[in-house]
Amino acid sequence: MQRWPWIAGLISAAAALNPIGQDFIIAAFFSGEQLSRNIAQPLVFIAALALVVLGLVEWWIRMMLRKRTAAKTVSPRD
């Protein structure tokens, strides 16, 4: 069974759905002013990249823990 990085997903949802995150998303993609789009778009893309990296780190940690517990449960043959 594959475990998805749910902690990173919750953090991503909280970052995107809070009022400050929504303001940045609106300023980055739906603003009528070019200056606010030019300022907000790199910030939104950097935050999205950081959240993707967080998800990959969580997935990697879960994979390592799964391998470690699988190695411990295998008993040596006598």
C-alpha positions, 0 to 999 in steps of 0.5 A: 500500500502506497502512503501519500505525503499527507502532512505536506498536503495539509501544509500545502492546503493550509498555505493556499487556502488561508487569506494571505495565500489567497491574496498572493495567488490572486495578485500573482495570476489575476491582478490587473497591475503588471507590477503586482503580477511581476512581484507575486508570481516568483513568490508563488512559484518559489512557495510551490516549489518548496512545498513540492520539495517538502512532499518529496522529503516526506515521501523519502522519509516514509520510504526509508522508515518502511525499509527499516521496519521491513528489515527488522521484521525479517528473522534470520533462519537458524 
